[in-house]
Amino acid sequence: MKICITAVGNDLSSATESSFGRAPWFLIVDTNSDNVEPVENSSVTVSQGAGIAAAQTIADKQVQALLTGRVGPKAQAALSAAGIKIYEGLAQTTVQQALEQFRQGQFKESYADGATGNAAGIGRGRGMGGGGGRGCGRGGGAGGGLGQGQGRKNKL
């Protein structure tokens, strides 16, 4: 698996960076071979759209997962559309330590609705139409979408 870890520098001893779109470096690690490819984030200084441009950069590198502190909503949508799993909550540490924590399963996948979920999809909804649905198990679409909830329904 290829995972991208946001960083301040270009090697495994570098400090991690909590912001995805404004991270100076993306360290792309192949977890099968331990090969590390440093990629400088060329969108770090743009005034708008840094997250979307950063998402395109790592999608072009065929990354399958992102480990970072936080991802903005537009970048999150772009990453999800590219099929990249998002793991948020990266604390200030080194890239090497963050990689080990990831391998130990200490990070949970984040979803487009901002929730952290599990394989059952509790509380996740999928929008159909113009907006991203926030199903919450009942299908109330946000942004004009027709949400189709996949989660548990609470009995009243």
Secondary structure by P-SEA (a helix, b strand, c coil): cbbbbbbccccccbbbbcccccccbbbbbcccccbbbbbcccccccccaaaaaaaaaaaaacccccccccccaaaaaaaaaabbbbbcccccccaaaaaaaaaaccbbbbcccccccccccccbbbbccccccccccccccccccbbbbccccccc
